[in-house]
């Protein structure tokens, strides 16, 4: 016979344990949702990839500058090594000029395909406003260093020479040196903590164009045409070659076109030096760095336009859009509308200093087909292309060079006055590198 009294405890127990059961069920639901959110999409490297580096150079980084008095290519290479890049080089159009960016307009191209590891030649159809006929890409006979895998966007660490003697670090635009500066390190006694404190150097440079066997490049031995003045990369491009997927076709927008040269002007203001330039329409940000001999023996002085202490060793190169935006917020880089910056009085007390300035363009990354938004669907791009853009210049602090791109050639010549002869680059850095 049914007895309500005997069933009530069971009903009460069920009621008592219901919240726990509901919580457990909820946990399963939440875990499933979290699992779906953390599910990693299968991403395969593109079958073919192209890298296009675009650079505009100005200042005295001119083709053939190896004959400069007092310095030569060796000294230029030393100072360039401190900033992570070589400087100078002979004339003519050859692969790699976008790295040094001497005066002129430069474009480097590298193409690879997983369908043909020994690809010897390829062709790049370019807009009529750039060059005609198509660019002829040819594979190098030997590789220099390791080549990146398609789709590899890891940051590449720079290679810097450790100087001898003392290093003094200043930073920030303004007429006067700010309180707390400079930071000083003596390499003879510096501890790792001292080096970390001084050698802060931001960098987000990824691998771009490179020379490797089986990866055709332009300029090539059979096609070393110079980039004409006024040439434009904007428009449709097509790559073709044995093993290159059909339909490797894309458009380069105007924002990724060759940038104008930086027109850097200098004006003495009672000891400080005012630097002025015209804002470049497609510049994302600017950065300036100066380096020269200090007043003491074996002293090197570095000054940068950053509001934060940074040597600039890693910044004189292509950087990703995201990194540029981040460093703008941190006030490490100058905003795109900036047109002036002063080197404080008393920073460079030695024989002189070299200035380097870079305008970061807009990087372009394209792939086909586009990446699926559903993480459960794999992404297997047929091709990908990375386009990097910059404009840069070099100058001696306090010294304009009329007739050279971006060095005040459009200004009226100043009244002649006798000044001590400016030292050559080699004299400027004599003793700093122990060479």
N, C-alpha and C positions, 0 to 999 in steps of 0.2 A: 504494500500500500504506500502510495506516495506520501512523503512527509516533508513539508516545507522546511521544517527545522533542520533536517539533515542537508538540504541543498544550499541553505543560506551561506554557510561558511565557504563553500566552493564559489558561490557567486561573489562573495566579498573578496575572496582571494583573487578571483579573476579581475575584479575591479581594481584591487590593490596593485596588481602587476601590469595592468594595461598601460600606464605611463612608461614603464620600462620597455615594454614591447614596442610602443610607438617610438620611443627614443632610438631603439635599436634599428627599427625600420628606417627612421629618418637618417641615421648614420649611414646606412647602406645607400640611400638615395644621394646624400651629400658626397659620399666617397665616389660614387659613380660619376657625379658631375665633375668632381675634382679630377678624376681620372681622365675624363674627356677633355678637360681644359689643359692638362699636362701632356696629353698625347702628342708625341713629336711627329711632325710630317716627314715622310720619306722625301729627301731632296737629293737628286743626282746632279753631278757636275754637267755643265753644258757640253754638247757634242763638239761645238766649235766656239772659240772665244777670240775676240779682238780687243786689243788695248790701243787707245789713241791718246797720246800726250800732246798738248798744245801749249806753246810758250811764246811770249813776246819779250825780247830783251832790249835794254837801253843802257845808257851810261858808257863807261869805258870798258865794258865787257865786250869788246868788239872782236870780230874775226881777225886773226893774225896778231892779237895783242901780245903774243909771246915775245915780241921784240921790244917791249916797253923797257925803257932805261931804268936801271937800278933795281929792277924786280925780276922780270922775266916770268915764264910760265911756272918755274919751280916755286917761287914765293907765292904766286897766286894759288897754286895748288895747296900750299900749306894753309893759307888763310881760309880757303874754301873747305879744306878738310875739317877745320874747327866748326864749320857750320853744316857739315854733313854732305857737302857737295864739292866737286871740283869746280874751278873757275877758269875761264879762258879757253884756249885751244886755237888751232889753226883755222883758216878760212875754208869756205866751201860748205856744201850741204852733205853731211854724213850722219848716219844714225847716231843718236845720243846727244844731239845739240840741245834738245829740250831740257836736259839735265843741267848743262852749264849755262844755257840761255845767254849767249853773247848777243851783241846788238843785232836785231833783226827779228824775223818771224819764223818760227820753227814748228814742225809737226813730225812726230815719230809714230810709227804704226808697227804692231806685232800681231800676227795671226797664228792660231794653232787649231788643230782638229784631232780628236781622238780616233777618227776614222783613218788617219794617215799620219803615223808618227814620223815619217820621212818626207813630209811635204817640202818640196824644193822651191816651188814658185806659186804665186797666187796673184790675183788681180783685184784692185779696189776701184770700182767705178765711183767717181766723186762728182760733185756739182760742177757745172760749167764755169762757175765763178771762182773755182779754186785752181784746178789745173786740167788741161786736156792734152792728149788722151788720158786714159785711166792710169792709175799708179801701178807700177810693176814691183811686186814684193818678191824678195829673194831670201832664201835661207842662208844664214852665216855658215862658214866652214867649220867654226869651232864655237863652243859655248863659253860664256864668261859667267862663272858662278852658277848657282842652282836656279832653275826656272820654276816659277809658281805653277801649281795645278790650276786648270780652269775653275773658276768659282772661288778660288782662295783669296780672301780679303783680309788676311792677318796683317797686323801692323809690322812694318819692317824696321828693325832697330838701326839707328845710324852708326857710322864708324867715325870716331873722333880721336884726334891725337891729344894726349895729355901733355900740356905745356910744362915748362920748367919755370922756376922762380915763383913770383907771386901773381895772383889774379885779383883784380878789384872789380866788383860788380855793382853797377848803378842801373836804375830803371825809372821810367816815368818821363813824360814830356813836361817841360817847364823851364823857366829861366834860371832857377836856382836848384842846387842839389837838395834833396829832401832829408829831413832828420832821419838818423839811423843808417845812412848810407855813407860809404860803400860797405858791402860785405867783402871781407878780405880772406883769402886762403893762401897759405904758404905751402907749396907742394913738397917742400923738404921736410916739413913737420906735420902735415895735415893728417888727421885721423879720418876714417871712413865717415864719421858723423859730420866732420867739417866739410867734406866733399859733398855729402848729401844736402847740407844746408845751403851751399853755394850753387851746386850744379843741378838746380831744378830746371828741367827741360821737357816741355810738353811736345808730343809727337803723335800723329795719327796717320802717318804716310803708309799707304798700301803699295803693293807691287804694281807697277804699270808696265810700260813697254820695256822689253828686254831682248837681248840677243841670245838665241839658242838654236842649235842644230835641229832642223825639222820644223822651225817656226819662222816663216818668211817675214822680213821686215822691210819697211820703207823709211827713209831713203835707202836705196840699194846700189850695188856697183853699176848696174845697167840703167838706173833711173835716179840720178842725183840732182834733179832739177831744183832750183831754189824756189821758195814760196814767193810768188810775186807780191809786190806792194799792193795793198787793197784786196788781196785774195780773200775769199770767204768759204768757210767749211759748211755754212748753213745750207741745208737741203738734203737730198736723198743720197745714200751711200749703199753700195752693194759689194759683198765679197764673194769671190768664186775661186775654185781650185779643186784639185783632185782630193776627194774626201770631205770637202766643205759642203754642208747641207744646202740644198736648193732653198731659195727664199731668204738667204741671209741678207736682209734688206731693212734699212732703218733710216730715220731722219734725224739730223742734228739740228736742234733749234738754234735760233739766233743768240740765245743767252749762253750757249756753249761755243760760240764762234771765237776766232782769234781776238784777243783783247788789244786795245791801243797801248802804245808804250807809256810808261810813267814819265811825266815831265816834271822832274825834281829841280826845284830852285832853292837857293840858299841865300840867307841874308844875316850878316853879323848884327847882333843887338847887344852891344856892350859886353861881349864875352860869351854870351850864349849864342847859339846859331839857330835861326828860325828856318825850318824846312817847309816848303810849300809845294803843292802839286794840284793838278786838276783831278777832280773825282772821276773815276772811270765808270761808265754806265753800267757795266755788268760785274763790277767788283763786289764781292761778298764781305770783304774785310781787308785791312792792311796791317803790316807789321814792319818795323824798322829796327835794325841792329847796327851798332857801330863797334869797331874793335881797333885798338891801336896800342902803341907803347906807352907805358906810364912814365912818371918822372924819375923813378928809381931804376936801378940796374935790374935787368931781367923781370920787369914788371909788365903785365898785360892788363889792359883796361877794356871792359865790355860794358856797353850801355845799350838798353833796349827801350822801345816805346811802350812797353807793357806797364800797367798799373800794379802788377804783381811781379815779384822777383823771378825772372826767367832768363837764362843765358841766351835763348833763341837758337841754340844749336840744332834743335829738331824742327824749328818752325819755318826755316827757309826752304820749303819744299811744298809739293802738293799736299793738301790736307782734305779730309772728308768734309762734306757739308755739315754733318752733325757735329763734328769736332769744332769747326769754325763757329757755328752758332753757339756752342757751349762756351768757347773761349771769349766770344763777344760778351756774353753775360758776365763772365769772370773779369772782364776788362783787361784781358791779356792782349787782345787784338783791338785795333782802331776801327770804329764804325765806318760803313761804306761811304757816308757823306762827309767824313773828316777830310780836311784839305790842308792841315797844318799841324806841325809838332815841333817843339823846340828842344834842342840838345842843351842841357843845363851848362851853365858856366862852370869851368873848373873840373869837368869830368876828364877831359883829355889834356893833360899837361905835358905830354911828351912831344914828339916831332910831328904828330899828325894822327889821323885816324881814317879808316875806311868805313863807308856806310853801305849797307845793303838794304833794299826795300823790296817787299813782295806784295802784290795784290792778288788775293785768292779769287779765282773764278768759280763757276758753278760746276760741280762734278755731275756727270750723267751716267746712269746705270740702266741698261735696257736688257731684256731677255724675252725670248719667244719660245713657246707660248708663255703668257703671264702666269705667275704663281697662283694656283687654286686657293680660294679662301677656305675651302673645306679641308681641314688638316688630315682627314682620312684619305684624301686623294693624293697620290704621289706627284711630285713636280719633276718633270724630265725635260728641261729646256733643250731645244735644238741648237740655239746659239745665244750668246751674250756678248755685250760690248760695254767697255768702260771708257769714258772720255774725261780727261782731267785737263784743267785750264788754269793758267797763271800768267802774270806779267811781272817782271822784276827789273831792277836797275841797280847800278853801283856808282859810287862817287867818292872822291876824297873830301872829307869834311872841310868846309870853308873854301872849297875850290871848285868852280864851275868850269866845264870844258865845252866852250862854244863849238858848234859844228857836229857834236855827237848827239845821237838821239836821246831826248829826255834830259838834256843838260843845259837848258836855258839858251838854246840856239836862236830863239826868237826874241831875245832881249837885246836892248841896246848895250854895246860894250861899255864897261865901266871905265872911268878915267884911269890911265895907266899910272901905277904906283909901284915903287920898288919894294919888294918883299923878299924875305929869305927864300931860297929855292926849296920847293917842296921835296921831301925825301922820296926815294923810290920805295916800292912796296917792300923790297928785301931789306932796305935800311930801316924801314918802319918797324919791322918785326925782328930785327937782328937781336939775337940773344934770348928772345922769348922762347923759341923752340930749340935752343941749343944747337943751331945749325949755322 
